[in-house]
Amino acid sequence: MGELIALVGAPNSGKTTLYNWLTNSKFKTVNYPGATVEYSIGAMIPELGPSKDVMDTPGTYSLFPKSADEVVTYRALYESHEDRRVSKIILVMDGTQLDRHFILASQLKAAGFTFVIVVTMDDLLRSHSIQLNTKVIQDYFQVPVVLFNGITGDGLEKIVEVLDQQMTKVPELIKPWSETQIAHEVSVAKTVVQKALSKSTETIYEKTARYDRYLLHPIFGLGLFFLIMATLFTSIYWVATPFMDAIDAGFSALAEMTGQYLGEGLFSQFLSDGVIAGFGAVLVFVPQIFILFFGIGILESTGYLARAATLIDKPFSLLGLSGRSFVPVLSGFACAVPAIMATRNLSSNRDRMITNFIIPLMTCSARLPVYALLLGFLFHNQPAWKAGMSLAALYFGALVIGSIAAGILNKILARSQTSFFMMELPLYRQPRWKMLVHQTLSRTKSYVVRAGPVIFIFSALIWAGSTFPNPDAPTLTERMQTSYLGQVGQVIEPVFEPMGLDWRVGIGLMSAFAAREVFVSSMAIVFNVTDTNEDTQSESLLKVMSEAKKSDGSLLFTTASLVSLIVFFMIALQCMSTFAIAAKESQSFQFALTQLVVLNVVAYILSVLIYRGLSALVY
Amino acid sequence: MANVQNADGQLSQIKYSPSSGEFNLEILDFQGPAEVLERLQEMGLHCGSRVKLVGQAPFGGPLLFRFGTTVIALRQDEAQCILYKRIS
C-alpha cells in the first residue's frame, strides 16, 4: 500500500473535483455545502507518479467538529485506516474565499500536520482579471501553494510534485481556539489575503446577487421554488413517455421473437413469460429514473439547493426539521440509502432522527415503476397530463405525509439539543453538462445493476412458482390456481382481502419487500403477460389487469383497490437496505425496527380504511 | 463590553422587507451558546466585520447577510447571537 493523502477543506471548496482529477474517479461533485458526508479513498492515477491513495473528506471549517460529517473528517485525520494513517494533507482553499478558509490552514499548521495548500476556483479569479500571488501565502504558512483549475486540470502535476517534497511529521491534538486567538488570525488573514490578491474578489458575486434578488425573494422566490419542483416531478412523466414506449415495444418484440425461435415448451415460456416479461416490466421505467436523477443533478450543480434549503427552513422548523433537512429529503426522491447518509450534515441529533424517519416516505426511484403502472391503469386511455399531474400529486403527497410524520415526531421527541441553521450560499455555477450526463448515466446504471439480479431471481422464482407442479394444465387459470404460488396465495389471501386485493396481488406485495420494483415484474408474471398479439407489454399487462376478477367474480382492480394500493406503497417501508442504513446511521436497531413496524402497520391500516371508504362511496 | 452599549440591538430584531432595501451593518459583539458563536466565527463573522443585510427567506425565515463573496443565511435564533450597529 502506498502513502495516504487526505484532501481537507471548507465545505464546497472544490475537494471532490480535485479528488476526481487525482484518481480519475467519477464521483459526484455538487455545488452545495456539505455534499460529501463520508470519506472515500481512491488510488492516484499512475501518470502522476509513485503509488499513492487519496482520501476525500467531508468539508470542515475547523479542526473542532460540530456535526457528524465533520467528525468523519476529524477522525480521518487523526485515526488509522486499514493499519495506516494519513501521512500528508492537501488543504483545498477556495480562491474567492481565501480569508475565510485561512483559520483551518492556521490550525493544521499549529497541530503540526504536513500539508500543502491548493487554491481552487482559479478559473473564476482569472475570468474577473484577479491575480493571486501565491508566494505571499506560501511565505506566511511556510508551505507550498499551488493554483488549480478544476475545469482544465491545470496544476495537477505541480500539486503532486510539491507534495512529494514534504517530509511527514506526526500531528498533535490541539485545544479549541479562544476568541482572542481567532480574532488575531482573522486580522492576519485579512492582511495576508489583501496583499496576495491584485484586487477585491467582491465583483465575482455580482451575477449571483442579481439572480438571488429573484430566486430568494420572499414571494417570487417561493413561487419559483414550487415551479422548479413541479417542473422536475411532472417532467418525469411527460418527457419520458416516448422513450418508454420505445423500450416497451422492444421488449414485446424480443418476447415474440424468443417464442417464435424456441417454439412451444417450458424453456421458451420461462424466457418469454418469466425473464423477458419481468425485466421488460421494470426496465421500461429507466427513462423516468434517468430524468429524475438528471433533474436533481442540475439542482445540485447550479448551487440552487442551498437556496431551496434556505427558502424552506421556516416551514421545516415548525415541523422540528432544519432547512438543511431539505437536501436529504430531496435525495430521498432518488434513493433513501444515500439520503439517510446525507443527514450527517445536520448538526442536531434530533433533526437527524426526524429526517431519517421521514426519508423512506419520499417517492424513491423504486416506487416510480409501481406508480407508473398503477396510474397508467387508473388513467388508461385518458389524456397523458392526467397521469402526469397525478404523479406530481403523489410526489407532493409524499412531502405532505412526511410533514405529518415529522410534526408528530416533533411533538413526541424531547428537545434535548439546539438545532441551528447557518448556511453558506455558494456562487451560481453553470452545470458541466458532459459530467452531469455522465454522472446521471452512472447513477441510472447503478440502479439497474442493483435491481437487475433481484428482478432476475424473483422473476425466475415467481414464474416457477406459478407454473409448477402442473405446467400442462388445460388452462392458464387452472395452472395458476393449482401452482405452488397459488397454494401459498390462498393461505395469505385473508391478509390482503381487507385491502380489496386477492392472493395474486398479495404475492406481488410480498415480493416487493425484496425490492419495490419487483412488484411490477411479479404482476407481469402472475398475470401471465406476454400476449404477443398486443403492441406492447404494458398495454397487455393493463389489459389483463383490467379483466382480472376475484374469486367471487367481481373486478379485482377498481378505483378503490388501486388507490388503496398506491397509499400502501406511499407509506410502507419495504426496502431492507433502507432498514439497514437507518439502523447504522442512527446507531439504534430499535429506531430502525420501530420505523419498519410503524410505517408498515400504518400503511396497511390506512390502505384498508381507504379501500373501505372509497368502496362505500362508489357502491 | 463598550461595544454592547453602542449596539443598535440583536440582528434578529432587524425588520427586513424587500421595499426597505439592503443596508450595511457592523458586528459589535456576540452572545449566546459557545457552539453557535464558534461556528459563526469559523464561517467568517467576527467583531468589527462589516456585513450587508440583503434579504430574508419567506415566512420570517433566515436572514441573508453578504460580506465579500459570501452570503450566509442565519435563522433568527442564530442572528440573535449577534449585536450590530447600523452603518448605512
Interface residues (C-beta under 8 A of the other chain):
Chain A: Y61 S62 F64 K66 T96 Q97 D99 R100 I103 P176 E179 I182 A183 V186 S200 T201 E202 I204 Y205 T208 A209 D212 R213 L216 H217 P218 I219 G221 L222 A306 T310 L311 D313 K314 P315 S317 G323 T418 F420 F421 M422 M423 E424 L425 L427
Chain B: P18 P33 E35 V36 L37 E38 R39 L40 Q41 E42 M43 G44 H46 C47 V54 G55 Q56 A57 P58 F59 G60 G61 P62 L64 R66 G68 T69 T70 V71 I72 A73 L74 R75 D77 E78
